[in-house]
């Protein structure tokens, strides 16, 4: 009986870890301007703003203003692959083609502090920062569905 109980507890612990780890492994949070009524979004909807497939927020009609970190930033690479669904090389190829078709790349900033500042200024701003970064009262974290 003890062996069955230990095995069950062990398997349950492993399954719980597999369920919880992806949330912690991301290492970032998605933020928007505090005036944006959105509180949660799917990854595919976030990607639409980053790929400039959506130009306006449907909830507020504000112009969408995605902000990105530099491609050398580890967090940018993680966000791009996890949310946008493209690694840095594929994202670069996407933008080469998209720019030729008249799309504009998201604004690029160097630091989380710059990201927070820009999103706090623009009502339609959306970005991401390290999950441990202190935020100000002009931005809020949204959940990813």
The first five atom37 places (N, CA, C, CB, O) and aatype in JSON, in Angstrom:
{
  "aatype": [20, 20, 20, 20, 20, 20, 20, 20, 20, 20, 20, 20, 20, 20, 20, 20, 20, 20, 20, 20, 20, 20, 20, 20, 20, 20, 20, 20, 20, 20, 20, 20, 20, 20, 20, 20, 20, 20, 20, 20, 20, 20, 20, 20, 20, 20, 20, 20, 20, 20, 20, 20, 20, 20, 20, 20, 20, 20, 20, 20, 20, 20, 20, 20, 20, 20, 20, 20, 20, 20, 20, 20, 20, 20, 20, 20, 20, 20, 20, 20, 20, 20, 20, 20, 20, 20, 20, 20, 20, 20, 20, 20, 20, 20, 20, 20, 20, 20, 20, 20, 20, 20, 20, 20, 20, 20, 20, 20, 20, 20, 20, 20, 20, 20, 20, 20, 20, 20, 20, 20, 20, 20, 20, 20, 20, 20, 20, 20, 20, 20, 20, 20, 20, 20, 20, 20, 20, 20, 20, 20, 20, 20, 20, 20, 20],
  "atom_mask": [
    [1, 1, 1, 1, 1],
    [1, 1, 1, 1, 1],
    [1, 1, 1, 1, 1],
    [1, 1, 1, 1, 1],
    [1, 1, 1, 1, 1],
    [1, 1, 1, 1, 1],
    [1, 1, 1, 1, 1],
    [1, 1, 1, 1, 1],
    [1, 1, 1, 1, 1],
    [1, 1, 1, 1, 1],
    [1, 1, 1, 1, 1],
    [1, 1, 1, 1, 1],
    [1, 1, 1, 1, 1],
    [1, 1, 1, 1, 1],
    [1, 1, 1, 1, 1],
    [1, 1, 1, 1, 1],
    [1, 1, 1, 1, 1],
    [1, 1, 1, 1, 1],
    [1, 1, 1, 1, 1],
    [1, 1, 1, 1, 1],
    [1, 1, 1, 1, 1],
    [1, 1, 1, 1, 1],
    [1, 1, 1, 1, 1],
    [1, 1, 1, 1, 1],
    [1, 1, 1, 1, 1],
    [1, 1, 1, 1, 1],
    [1, 1, 1, 1, 1],
    [1, 1, 1, 1, 1],
    [1, 1, 1, 1, 1],
    [1, 1, 1, 1, 1],
    [1, 1, 1, 1, 1],
    [1, 1, 1, 1, 1],
    [1, 1, 1, 1, 1],
    [1, 1, 1, 1, 1],
    [1, 1, 1, 1, 1],
    [1, 1, 1, 1, 1],
    [1, 1, 1, 1, 1],
    [1, 1, 1, 1, 1],
    [1, 1, 1, 1, 1],
    [1, 1, 1, 1, 1],
    [1, 1, 1, 1, 1],
    [1, 1, 1, 1, 1],
    [1, 1, 1, 1, 1],
    [1, 1, 1, 1, 1],
    [1, 1, 1, 1, 1],
    [1, 1, 1, 1, 1],
    [1, 1, 1, 1, 1],
    [1, 1, 1, 1, 1],
    [1, 1, 1, 1, 1],
    [1, 1, 1, 1, 1],
    [1, 1, 1, 1, 1],
    [1, 1, 1, 1, 1],
    [1, 1, 1, 1, 1],
    [1, 1, 1, 1, 1],
    [1, 1, 1, 1, 1],
    [1, 1, 1, 1, 1],
    [1, 1, 1, 1, 1],
    [1, 1, 1, 1, 1],
    [1, 1, 1, 1, 1],
    [1, 1, 1, 1, 1],
    [1, 1, 1, 1, 1],
    [1, 1, 1, 1, 1],
    [1, 1, 1, 1, 1],
    [1, 1, 1, 1, 1],
    [1, 1, 1, 1, 1],
    [1, 1, 1, 1, 1],
    [1, 1, 1, 1, 1],
    [1, 1, 1, 1, 1],
    [1, 1, 1, 1, 1],
    [1, 1, 1, 1, 1],
    [1, 1, 1, 1, 1],
    [1, 1, 1, 1, 1],
    [1, 1, 1, 1, 1],
    [1, 1, 1, 1, 1],
    [1, 1, 1, 1, 1],
    [1, 1, 1, 1, 1],
    [1, 1, 1, 1, 1],
    [1, 1, 1, 1, 1],
    [1, 1, 1, 1, 1],
    [1, 1, 1, 1, 1],
    [1, 1, 1, 1, 1],
    [1, 1, 1, 1, 1],
    [1, 1, 1, 1, 1],
    [1, 1, 1, 1, 1],
    [1, 1, 1, 1, 1],
    [1, 1, 1, 1, 1],
    [1, 1, 1, 1, 1],
    [1, 1, 1, 1, 1],
    [1, 1, 1, 1, 1],
    [1, 1, 1, 1, 1],
    [1, 1, 1, 1, 1],
    [1, 1, 1, 1, 1],
    [1, 1, 1, 1, 1],
    [1, 1, 1, 1, 1],
    [1, 1, 1, 1, 1],
    [1, 1, 1, 1, 1],
    [1, 1, 1, 1, 1],
    [1, 1, 1, 1, 1],
    [1, 1, 1, 1, 1],
    [1, 1, 1, 1, 1],
    [1, 1, 1, 1, 1],
    [1, 1, 1, 1, 1],
    [1, 1, 1, 1, 1],
    [1, 1, 1, 1, 1],
    [1, 1, 1, 1, 1],
    [1, 1, 1, 1, 1],
    [1, 1, 1, 1, 1],
    [1, 1, 1, 1, 1],
    [1, 1, 1, 1, 1],
    [1, 1, 1, 1, 1],
    [1, 1, 1, 1, 1],
    [1, 1, 1, 1, 1],
    [1, 1, 1, 1, 1],
    [1, 1, 1, 1, 1],
    [1, 1, 1, 1, 1],
    [1, 1, 1, 1, 1],
    [1, 1, 1, 1, 1],
    [1, 1, 1, 1, 1],
    [1, 1, 1, 1, 1],
    [1, 1, 1, 1, 1],
    [1, 1, 1, 1, 1],
    [1, 1, 1, 1, 1],
    [1, 1, 1, 1, 1],
    [1, 1, 1, 1, 1],
    [1, 1, 1, 1, 1],
    [1, 1, 1, 1, 1],
    [1, 1, 1, 1, 1],
    [1, 1, 1, 1, 1],
    [1, 1, 1, 1, 1],
    [1, 1, 1, 1, 1],
    [1, 1, 1, 1, 1],
    [1, 1, 1, 1, 1],
    [1, 1, 1, 1, 1],
    [1, 1, 1, 1, 1],
    [1, 1, 1, 1, 1],
    [1, 1, 1, 1, 1],
    [1, 1, 1, 1, 1],
    [1, 1, 1, 1, 1],
    [1, 1, 1, 1, 1],
    [1, 1, 1, 1, 1],
    [1, 1, 1, 1, 1],
    [1, 1, 1, 1, 1],
    [1, 1, 1, 1, 1],
    [1, 1, 1, 1, 1],
    [1, 1, 1, 1, 1]
  ],
  "atom_positions": [
    [[0.81, -1.2, 0.0], [0.0, 0.0, 0.0], [0.85, 1.27, 0.0], [-0.92, 0.0, 1.19], [0.54, 2.24, -0.7]],
    [[1.93, 1.25, 0.79], [2.78, 2.43, 0.84], [3.37, 2.72, -0.53], [3.91, 2.24, 1.87], [3.46, 3.88, -0.94]],
    [[3.77, 1.69, -1.25], [4.38, 1.88, -2.56], [3.39, 2.51, -3.53], [4.88, 0.54, -3.12], [3.76, 3.43, -4.27]],
    [[2.13, 2.05, -3.55], [1.11, 2.62, -4.43], [0.86, 4.09, -4.1], [-0.2, 1.83, -4.32], [0.71, 4.92, -5.0]],
    [[0.83, 4.41, -2.81], [0.59, 5.79, -2.38], [1.76, 6.68, -2.81], [0.4, 5.85, -0.85], [1.52, 7.8, -3.28]],
    [[2.98, 6.22, -2.66], [4.16, 6.99, -3.06], [4.16, 7.21, -4.56], [5.45, 6.28, -2.63], [4.45, 8.31, -5.02]],
    [[3.84, 6.18, -5.33], [3.79, 6.3, -6.79], [2.73, 7.3, -7.2], [3.52, 4.93, -7.44], [2.97, 8.14, -8.07]],
    [[1.54, 7.21, -6.59], [0.46, 8.14, -6.93], [0.85, 9.58, -6.61], [-0.82, 7.77, -6.18], [0.62, 10.49, -7.41]],
    [[1.43, 9.79, -5.43], [1.87, 11.13, -5.05], [2.95, 11.62, -6.0], [2.38, 11.16, -3.59], [2.93, 12.78, -6.41]],
    [[3.89, 10.75, -6.35], [4.97, 11.12, -7.27], [4.45, 11.5, -8.63], [5.96, 9.98, -7.4], [4.88, 12.5, -9.2]],
    [[3.53, 10.71, -9.18], [2.95, 11.01, -10.5], [2.15, 12.3, -10.43], [2.05, 9.84, -10.98], [2.23, 13.13, -11.34]],
    [[1.37, 12.49, -9.36], [0.6, 13.72, -9.21], [1.51, 14.94, -9.17], [-0.26, 13.66, -7.95], [1.19, 15.97, -9.76]],
    [[2.62, 14.83, -8.47], [3.57, 15.93, -8.37], [4.16, 16.27, -9.73], [4.68, 15.59, -7.38], [4.3, 17.44, -10.08]],
    [[4.52, 15.25, -10.49], [5.08, 15.46, -11.83], [4.05, 16.12, -12.74], [5.55, 14.14, -12.45], [4.38, 17.05, -13.47]],
    [[2.81, 15.64, -12.71], [1.77, 16.23, -13.55], [1.5, 17.68, -13.17], [0.48, 15.42, -13.45], [1.32, 18.52, -14.04]],
    [[1.48, 17.97, -11.89], [1.29, 19.34, -11.44], [2.44, 20.22, -11.91], [1.18, 19.4, -9.91], [2.21, 21.35, -12.37]],
    [[3.66, 19.73, -11.82], [4.82, 20.5, -12.27], [4.74, 20.77, -13.76], [6.11, 19.75, -11.94], [5.07, 21.88, -14.19]],
    [[4.32, 19.81, -14.55], [4.2, 20.01, -16.0], [3.13, 21.03, -16.33], [3.89, 18.68, -16.7], [3.25, 21.77, -17.31]],
    [[2.09, 21.08, -15.51], [1.02, 22.04, -15.73], [1.44, 23.45, -15.33], [-0.22, 21.62, -14.96], [1.13, 24.41, -16.03]],
    [[2.15, 23.58, -14.23], [2.51, 24.89, -13.67], [3.76, 25.47, -14.32], [2.72, 24.79, -12.17], [3.84, 26.68, -14.51]],
    [[4.73, 24.66, -14.66], [6.0, 25.16, -15.16], [5.9, 26.1, -16.36], [6.86, 24.02, -15.53], [6.59, 27.11, -16.37]],
    [[5.07, 25.81, -17.38], [5.04, 26.74, -18.51], [4.7, 28.17, -18.11], [4.05, 26.26, -19.52], [5.22, 29.11, -18.71]],
    [[3.85, 28.36, -17.13], [3.5, 29.71, -16.7], [4.71, 30.42, -16.11], [2.35, 29.67, -15.68], [4.89, 31.62, -16.32]],
    [[5.54, 29.7, -15.38], [6.71, 30.32, -14.77], [7.87, 30.39, -15.76], [7.13, 29.54, -13.53], [8.72, 31.28, -15.65]],
    [[7.92, 29.48, -16.7], [9.03, 29.43, -17.64], [9.03, 30.62, -18.6], [8.99, 28.13, -18.44], [10.08, 31.0, -19.12]],
    [[7.86, 31.21, -18.83], [7.78, 32.33, -19.76], [8.69, 33.47, -19.33], [6.34, 32.82, -19.88], [9.48, 33.97, -20.13]],
    [[8.6, 33.88, -18.07], [9.47, 34.92, -17.57], [9.06, 36.32, -17.92], [10.82, 34.69, -18.05], [9.8, 37.27, -17.64]],
    [[7.9, 36.5, -18.53], [7.45, 37.83, -18.91], [5.97, 37.99, -18.6], [7.71, 38.1, -20.42], [5.25, 37.01, -18.39]],
    [[5.52, 39.24, -18.58], [4.11, 39.56, -18.49], [3.78, 40.52, -19.64], [3.73, 40.18, -17.09], [4.63, 41.31, -20.05]],
    [[2.57, 40.44, -20.14], [2.11, 41.35, -21.19], [1.44, 42.52, -20.5], [1.14, 40.64, -22.21], [0.62, 42.34, -19.59]],
    [[1.79, 43.73, -20.95], [1.23, 44.94, -20.34], [0.57, 45.81, -21.39], [2.32, 45.72, -19.61], [0.95, 45.81, -22.56]],
    [[-0.42, 46.56, -20.95], [-1.11, 47.54, -21.79], [-1.27, 48.83, -20.98], [-2.49, 47.0, -22.29], [-1.06, 48.84, -19.77]],
    [[-1.65, 49.88, -21.66], [-1.95, 51.14, -20.98], [-3.11, 50.91, -20.03], [-2.28, 52.28, -22.02], [-4.05, 50.19, -20.35]],
    [[-3.06, 51.52, -18.87], [-4.08, 51.33, -17.84], [-5.47, 51.76, -18.33], [-3.71, 52.11, -16.58], [-6.48, 51.28, -17.81]],
    [[-5.55, 52.65, -19.32], [-6.84, 53.11, -19.85], [-7.45, 52.12, -20.83], [-6.67, 54.45, -20.53], [-8.61, 52.28, -21.23]],
    [[-6.7, 51.12, -21.21], [-7.21, 50.09, -22.12], [-8.15, 49.18, -21.32], [-6.04, 49.27, -22.78], [-7.75, 48.65, -20.29]],
    [[-9.39, 48.98, -21.79], [-10.33, 48.15, -21.02], [-10.02, 46.64, -21.06], [-11.73, 48.38, -21.54], [-10.65, 45.87, -20.33]],
    [[-9.09, 46.22, -21.89], [-8.76, 44.8, -22.02], [-8.06, 44.3, -20.74], [-7.85, 44.56, -23.25], [-7.17, 44.96, -20.21]],
    [[-8.48, 43.14, -20.27], [-7.85, 42.52, -19.11], [-7.22, 41.17, -19.42], [-8.87, 42.35, -18.01], [-6.4, 40.67, -18.65]],
    [[-7.6, 40.58, -20.55], [-7.0, 39.31, -20.97], [-7.11, 39.19, -22.48], [-7.69, 38.1, -20.27], [-8.0, 39.76, -23.11]],
    [[-6.17, 38.43, -23.05], [-6.15, 38.21, -24.5], [-5.56, 36.84, -24.79], [-5.33, 39.32, -25.22], [-4.8, 36.29, -23.99]],
    [[-5.93, 36.3, -25.93], [-5.31, 35.06, -26.37], [-3.96, 35.4, -27.01], [-6.23, 34.29, -27.38], [-3.73, 36.53, -27.43]],
    [[-3.09, 34.41, -27.08], [-1.8, 34.62, -27.73], [-2.0, 35.01, -29.19], [-0.93, 33.36, -27.63], [-1.29, 35.86, -29.72]],
    [[-2.98, 34.39, -29.85], [-3.18, 34.71, -31.27], [-3.64, 36.15, -31.46], [-4.22, 33.75, -31.88], [-3.27, 36.78, -32.45]],
    [[-4.45, 36.68, -30.54], [-4.86, 38.09, -30.64], [-3.7, 39.03, -30.39], [-6.0, 38.38, -29.65], [-3.56, 40.05, -31.07]],
    [[-2.86, 38.69, -29.41], [-1.67, 39.51, -29.16], [-0.78, 39.51, -30.4], [-0.88, 38.98, -27.92], [-0.26, 40.55, -30.8]],
    [[-0.6, 38.34, -31.0], [0.23, 38.23, -32.21], [-0.31, 39.11, -33.34], [0.29, 36.76, -32.68], [0.47, 39.7, -34.09]],
    [[-1.61, 39.21, -33.47], [-2.21, 40.05, -34.53], [-1.78, 41.51, -34.38], [-3.74, 39.95, -34.49], [-1.55, 42.19, -35.38]],
    [[-1.67, 41.99, -33.15], [-1.21, 43.36, -32.94], [0.28, 43.49, -33.25], [-1.49, 43.81, -31.49], [0.71, 44.47, -33.85]],
    [[1.06, 42.49, -32.84], [2.51, 42.54, -33.09], [2.85, 42.38, -34.57], [3.21, 41.47, -32.29], [3.86, 42.92, -35.02]],
    [[2.05, 41.66, -35.3], [2.29, 41.49, -36.74], [1.57, 42.56, -37.56], [1.85, 40.09, -37.19], [1.59, 42.54, -38.79]],
    [[0.93, 43.47, -36.87], [0.2, 44.58, -37.48], [-0.94, 44.11, -38.36], [1.14, 45.44, -38.28], [-1.28, 44.76, -39.36]],
    [[-1.54, 42.98, -38.0], [-2.72, 42.5, -38.7], [-3.97, 43.22, -38.18], [-2.87, 40.98, -38.54], [-4.97, 43.32, -38.88]],
    [[-3.89, 43.7, -36.96], [-4.94, 44.52, -36.36], [-4.36, 45.9, -36.1], [-5.51, 43.87, -35.03], [-3.27, 46.02, -35.54]],
    [[-5.08, 46.93, -36.5], [-4.56, 48.29, -36.33], [-5.22, 49.04, -35.18], [-4.75, 49.07, -37.6], [-4.66, 50.0, -34.66]],
    [[-6.41, 48.59, -34.78], [-7.16, 49.29, -33.73], [-7.64, 48.29, -32.68], [-8.36, 50.06, -34.34], [-7.93, 47.13, -32.99]],
    [[-7.71, 48.74, -31.44], [-8.28, 47.93, -30.38], [-9.79, 47.93, -30.57], [-7.88, 48.47, -28.95], [-10.4, 49.0, -30.68]],
    [[-10.39, 46.77, -30.62], [-11.83, 46.7, -30.84], [-12.61, 47.26, -29.65], [-12.25, 45.26, -31.1], [-13.72, 47.77, -29.83]],
    [[-12.06, 47.17, -28.45], [-12.75, 47.62, -27.26], [-12.78, 49.14, -27.11], [-12.12, 47.0, -26.05], [-13.76, 49.7, -26.63]],
    [[-11.71, 49.81, -27.51], [-11.63, 51.26, -27.28], [-11.47, 52.07, -28.56], [-10.47, 51.55, -26.36], [-11.56, 53.3, -28.54]],
    [[-11.24, 51.39, -29.67], [-11.0, 52.03, -30.97], [-9.7, 52.83, -31.01], [-12.16, 52.94, -31.32], [-9.45, 53.55, -31.98]],
    [[-8.88, 52.71, -29.99], [-7.57, 53.37, -29.98], [-6.66, 52.68, -30.99], [-6.94, 53.35, -28.55], [-6.81, 51.49, -31.26]],
    [[-5.73, 53.43, -31.54], [-4.75, 52.86, -32.46], [-3.84, 51.92, -31.67], [-3.92, 53.98, -33.17], [-3.31, 52.29, -30.63]],
    [[-3.67, 50.71, -32.17], [-2.79, 49.74, -31.51], [-1.34, 50.18, -31.7], [-3.01, 48.3, -32.08], [-0.93, 50.54, -32.81]],
    [[-0.57, 50.15, -30.62], [0.81, 50.6, -30.65], [1.68, 49.53, -29.98], [0.97, 51.98, -29.93], [2.04, 49.67, -28.82]],
    [[2.01, 48.46, -30.73], [2.86, 47.42, -30.14], [4.3, 47.9, -29.99], [2.81, 46.15, -30.99], [4.83, 48.59, -30.86]],
    [[4.91, 47.52, -28.89], [6.3, 47.89, -28.63], [7.08, 46.62, -28.37], [6.41, 48.88, -27.42], [6.62, 45.72, -27.66]],
    [[8.25, 46.54, -28.96], [9.07, 45.34, -28.9], [10.42, 45.67, -28.27], [9.27, 44.75, -30.31], [10.86, 46.82, -28.29]],
    [[11.06, 44.66, -27.72], [12.44, 44.79, -27.28], [13.35, 44.44, -28.45], [12.73, 43.88, -26.04], [12.91, 43.82, -29.41]],
    [[14.61, 44.82, -28.37], [15.58, 44.53, -29.43], [15.71, 43.03, -29.64], [16.95, 45.15, -29.1], [15.59, 42.26, -28.68]],
    [[15.95, 42.61, -30.87], [16.01, 41.17, -31.17], [17.17, 40.46, -30.46], [16.14, 40.97, -32.65], [17.18, 39.23, -30.39]],
    [[18.12, 41.21, -29.96], [19.21, 40.59, -29.2], [18.79, 40.26, -27.76], [20.43, 41.53, -29.18], [19.51, 39.55, -27.05]],
    [[17.64, 40.77, -27.33], [17.15, 40.56, -25.97], [16.54, 39.16, -25.84], [16.11, 41.64, -25.6], [15.69, 38.78, -26.64]],
    [[16.96, 38.41, -24.84], [16.46, 37.05, -24.61], [14.95, 37.04, -24.42], [17.16, 36.43, -23.39], [14.27, 36.14, -24.91]],
    [[14.42, 38.02, -23.71], [12.99, 38.1, -23.47], [12.22, 38.28, -24.78], [12.68, 39.24, -22.5], [11.15, 37.71, -24.96]],
    [[12.77, 39.09, -25.68], [12.14, 39.3, -26.98], [12.07, 37.98, -27.75], [12.89, 40.36, -27.8], [11.05, 37.66, -28.36]],
    [[13.16, 37.23, -27.71], [13.21, 35.95, -28.42], [12.16, 34.98, -27.86], [14.62, 35.33, -28.32], [11.49, 34.28, -28.61]],
    [[12.05, 34.96, -26.55], [11.08, 34.07, -25.89], [9.65, 34.49, -26.24], [11.29, 34.08, -24.35], [8.82, 33.66, -26.61]],
    [[9.37, 35.79, -26.13], [8.03, 36.31, -26.44], [7.68, 36.05, -27.9], [7.95, 37.82, -26.14], [6.58, 35.6, -28.21]],
    [[8.61, 36.32, -28.79], [8.37, 36.14, -30.21], [8.0, 34.69, -30.53], [9.58, 36.56, -31.02], [7.05, 34.44, -31.26]],
    [[8.75, 33.78, -30.0], [8.49, 32.36, -30.27], [7.21, 31.9, -29.59], [9.67, 31.5, -29.81], [6.41, 31.18, -30.2]],
    [[7.01, 32.3, -28.33], [5.88, 31.81, -27.56], [4.55, 32.45, -27.97], [6.13, 32.07, -26.1], [3.55, 31.75, -28.11]],
    [[4.53, 33.74, -28.18], [3.28, 34.45, -28.45], [3.06, 34.68, -29.95], [3.27, 35.79, -27.72], [1.99, 34.36, -30.48]],
    [[4.05, 35.23, -30.61], [3.91, 35.52, -32.04], [4.02, 34.25, -32.87], [4.97, 36.55, -32.48], [3.45, 34.16, -33.96]],
    [[4.74, 33.27, -32.34], [4.85, 31.98, -33.04], [5.96, 31.93, -34.06], [3.58, 31.67, -33.71], [6.0, 31.02, -34.89]],
    [[6.89, 32.89, -34.01], [7.99, 32.93, -34.96], [9.31, 33.14, -34.21], [7.78, 34.06, -36.01], [9.39, 33.94, -33.29]],
    [[10.33, 32.4, -34.62], [11.65, 32.68, -34.05], [12.19, 33.96, -34.69], [12.64, 31.48, -34.27], [11.58, 34.48, -35.63]],
    [[13.29, 34.46, -34.2], [13.81, 35.76, -34.65], [14.09, 35.78, -36.16], [15.08, 36.11, -33.89], [13.81, 36.77, -36.83]],
    [[14.64, 34.69, -36.69], [14.94, 34.64, -38.12], [13.66, 34.69, -38.96], [15.74, 33.36, -38.45], [13.58, 35.43, -39.94]],
    [[12.66, 33.91, -38.56], [11.39, 33.91, -39.31], [10.66, 35.23, -39.16], [10.49, 32.75, -38.84], [10.0, 35.7, -40.09]],
    [[10.77, 35.84, -37.98], [10.15, 37.15, -37.77], [10.81, 38.2, -38.66], [10.23, 37.56, -36.28], [10.13, 39.06, -39.22]],
    [[12.14, 38.13, -38.77], [12.85, 39.06, -39.66], [12.41, 38.9, -41.11], [14.35, 38.84, -39.55], [12.21, 39.89, -41.81]],
    [[12.25, 37.65, -41.55], [11.79, 37.39, -42.92], [10.36, 37.92, -43.12], [11.85, 35.88, -43.24], [10.03, 38.48, -44.16]],
    [[9.52, 37.71, -42.09], [8.15, 38.23, -42.15], [8.16, 39.74, -42.35], [7.37, 37.86, -40.86], [7.45, 40.27, -43.2]],
    [[8.99, 40.45, -41.54], [9.01, 41.9, -41.62], [9.62, 42.4, -42.93], [9.78, 42.48, -40.45], [9.2, 43.44, -43.44]],
    [[10.59, 41.7, -43.48], [11.13, 42.11, -44.79], [10.03, 42.14, -45.84], [12.26, 41.15, -45.23], [9.96, 43.06, -46.65]],
    [[9.18, 41.13, -45.81], [8.07, 41.05, -46.77], [6.98, 42.07, -46.42], [7.48, 39.62, -46.79], [6.44, 42.75, -47.3]],
    [[6.65, 42.17, -45.13], [5.57, 43.05, -44.7], [5.89, 44.53, -44.93], [5.28, 42.82, -43.22], [5.01, 45.3, -45.31]],
    [[7.13, 44.92, -44.71], [7.54, 46.31, -44.94], [7.4, 46.66, -46.42], [9.0, 46.55, -44.47], [6.98, 47.76, -46.76]],
    [[7.74, 45.72, -47.28], [7.58, 45.94, -48.72], [6.11, 46.13, -49.09], [8.17, 44.76, -49.5], [5.8, 46.74, -50.11]],
    [[5.22, 45.6, -48.25], [3.78, 45.74, -48.5], [3.17, 46.92, -47.75], [3.06, 44.45, -48.09], [1.95, 47.11, -47.76]],
    [[4.02, 47.73, -47.09], [3.55, 48.94, -46.43], [3.28, 48.85, -44.94], [2.34, 49.37, -47.07], [2.83, 49.83, -44.35]],
    [[3.54, 47.71, -44.31], [3.34, 47.6, -42.87], [4.53, 48.2, -42.13], [3.14, 46.12, -42.45], [5.64, 48.25, -42.66]],
    [[4.27, 48.66, -40.91], [5.34, 49.21, -40.08], [5.63, 48.26, -38.93], [4.97, 50.62, -39.55], [4.7, 47.76, -38.29]],
    [[6.91, 48.01, -38.68], [7.32, 47.17, -37.55], [6.94, 47.85, -36.24], [8.85, 46.88, -37.6], [6.82, 49.07, -36.18]],
    [[6.77, 47.06, -35.19], [6.55, 47.68, -33.87], [7.75, 48.54, -33.47], [6.29, 46.59, -32.8], [8.89, 48.26, -33.87]],
    [[7.49, 49.55, -32.7], [8.55, 50.39, -32.13], [9.44, 49.5, -31.27], [7.97, 51.59, -31.3], [8.93, 48.66, -30.53]],
    [[10.76, 49.69, -31.36], [11.7, 48.89, -30.57], [12.33, 49.76, -29.49], [12.8, 48.28, -31.47], [12.77, 50.88, -29.76]],
    [[12.35, 49.24, -28.27], [13.0, 49.92, -27.15], [14.07, 48.99, -26.59], [11.97, 50.32, -26.04], [14.08, 47.79, -26.86]],
    [[14.98, 49.55, -25.8], [16.1, 48.77, -25.28], [15.86, 48.16, -23.91], [17.31, 49.64, -25.21], [16.45, 47.13, -23.58]],
    [[14.99, 48.77, -23.11], [14.84, 48.33, -21.73], [13.37, 48.19, -21.33], [15.54, 49.3, -20.79], [12.48, 48.73, -21.98]],
    [[13.16, 47.46, -20.24], [11.81, 47.35, -19.68], [11.29, 48.73, -19.25], [11.8, 46.38, -18.49], [10.11, 49.03, -19.43]],
    [[12.17, 49.55, -18.7], [11.76, 50.89, -18.25], [11.25, 51.73, -19.42], [12.94, 51.6, -17.56], [10.25, 52.43, -19.3]],
    [[11.94, 51.64, -20.55], [11.49, 52.36, -21.76], [10.15, 51.82, -22.23], [12.54, 52.24, -22.89], [9.27, 52.58, -22.64]],
    [[10.0, 50.49, -22.16], [8.75, 49.84, -22.58], [7.59, 50.37, -21.73], [8.86, 48.29, -22.45], [6.55, 50.75, -22.26]],
    [[7.77, 50.39, -20.45], [6.73, 50.85, -19.53], [6.4, 52.31, -19.79], [7.17, 50.66, -18.07], [5.23, 52.69, -19.81]],
    [[7.41, 53.13, -19.99], [7.2, 54.56, -20.24], [6.37, 54.77, -21.51], [8.55, 55.29, -20.36], [5.4, 55.53, -21.49]],
    [[6.74, 54.11, -22.6], [6.02, 54.28, -23.88], [4.58, 53.79, -23.78], [6.74, 53.52, -25.01], [3.67, 54.46, -24.25]],
    [[4.38, 52.64, -23.16], [3.01, 52.11, -23.06], [2.17, 53.0, -22.16], [3.03, 50.67, -22.51], [0.97, 53.16, -22.4]],
    [[2.77, 53.59, -21.15], [2.05, 54.53, -20.29], [1.62, 55.79, -21.01], [2.9, 54.89, -19.12], [0.65, 56.44, -20.6]],
    [[2.32, 56.16, -22.07], [2.0, 57.36, -22.84], [0.89, 57.1, -23.86], [3.24, 57.88, -23.55], [0.01, 57.94, -24.05]],
    [[0.94, 55.94, -24.51], [0.02, 55.65, -25.61], [-1.12, 54.74, -25.15], [0.77, 55.0, -26.78], [-0.88, 53.62, -24.7]],
    [[-2.35, 55.22, -25.28], [-3.52, 54.47, -24.83], [-3.6, 53.1, -25.52], [-4.81, 55.26, -25.12], [-4.07, 52.13, -24.92]],
    [[-3.14, 53.0, -26.75], [-3.19, 51.74, -27.49], [-1.94, 50.9, -27.33], [-3.41, 52.02, -28.93], [-1.78, 49.91, -28.04]],
    [[-1.05, 51.27, -26.42], [0.21, 50.56, -26.25], [0.05, 49.15, -25.72], [1.09, 51.33, -25.34], [-0.79, 48.88, -24.86]],
    [[0.87, 48.25, -26.24], [0.94, 46.88, -25.74], [2.39, 46.44, -25.81], [0.01, 45.91, -26.57], [3.09, 46.72, -26.78]],
    [[2.84, 45.75, -24.78], [4.22, 45.29, -24.74], [4.39, 44.18, -23.73], [5.16, 46.44, -24.43], [3.41, 43.59, -23.27]],
    [[5.6, 43.9, -23.38], [5.91, 42.84, -22.42], [7.19, 43.22, -21.69], [6.07, 41.45, -23.13], [8.07, 43.87, -22.24]],
    [[7.25, 42.81, -20.45], [8.42, 43.07, -19.62], [8.71, 41.84, -18.79], [8.21, 44.32, -18.71], [7.87, 40.95, -18.66]],
    [[9.9, 41.79, -18.21], [10.27, 40.72, -17.3], [9.23, 40.66, -16.19], [11.7, 40.93, -16.72], [8.79, 41.69, -15.68]],
    [[8.84, 39.47, -15.81], [7.78, 39.3, -14.8], [8.13, 39.91, -13.45], [7.49, 37.83, -14.62], [7.24, 40.13, -12.63]],
    [[9.4, 40.18, -13.19], [9.82, 40.76, -11.92], [10.0, 42.27, -11.97], [11.11, 40.13, -11.47], [10.4, 42.88, -10.98]],
    [[9.71, 42.88, -13.11], [9.88, 44.32, -13.27], [8.77, 45.07, -12.54], [9.89, 44.7, -14.77], [7.6, 44.72, -12.64]],
    [[9.16, 46.09, -11.8], [8.18, 46.95, -11.11], [7.47, 47.81, -12.15], [8.87, 47.84, -10.02], [8.11, 48.4, -13.03]],
    [[6.16, 47.89, -12.04], [5.35, 48.68, -12.98], [4.9, 49.97, -12.31], [4.12, 47.86, -13.46], [4.9, 50.09, -11.08]],
    [[4.52, 50.94, -13.13], [3.96, 52.17, -12.58], [2.44, 52.14, -12.7], [4.55, 53.43, -13.31], [1.87, 51.13, -13.13]],
    [[1.78, 53.23, -12.33], [0.32, 53.26, -12.34], [-0.27, 53.59, -13.71], [-0.17, 54.26, -11.33], [-1.48, 53.76, -13.83]],
    [[0.55, 53.68, -14.73], [0.08, 54.01, -16.07], [-0.05, 52.76, -16.96], [1.02, 55.01, -16.72], [-0.54, 52.85, -18.09]],
    [[0.38, 51.61, -16.45], [0.26, 50.36, -17.2], [-0.34, 49.28, -16.3], [1.64, 49.9, -17.74], [-0.34, 49.39, -15.08]],
    [[-0.84, 48.24, -16.94], [-1.36, 47.1, -16.18], [-1.02, 45.81, -16.9], [-2.89, 47.22, -15.98], [-0.83, 45.78, -18.11]],
    [[-0.96, 44.75, -16.13], [-0.7, 43.42, -16.67], [-2.02, 42.82, -17.13], [0.0, 42.5, -15.61], [-3.03, 42.93, -16.44]],
    [[-2.0, 42.19, -18.3], [-3.18, 41.46, -18.75], [-2.84, 39.96, -18.73], [-3.63, 41.92, -20.18], [-1.69, 39.57, -18.88]],
    [[-3.85, 39.16, -18.54], [-3.61, 37.72, -18.54], [-3.64, 37.19, -19.97], [-4.65, 36.99, -17.67], [-4.33, 37.72, -20.84]],
    [[-2.87, 36.13, -20.19], [-2.83, 35.48, -21.49], [-3.68, 34.24, -21.41], [-1.37, 35.15, -21.93], [-3.44, 33.36, -20.58]],
    [[-4.69, 34.16, -22.27], [-5.62, 33.02, -22.27], [-5.0, 31.83, -22.98], [-6.95, 33.4, -22.94], [-5.63, 30.78, -23.08]]
  ]
}
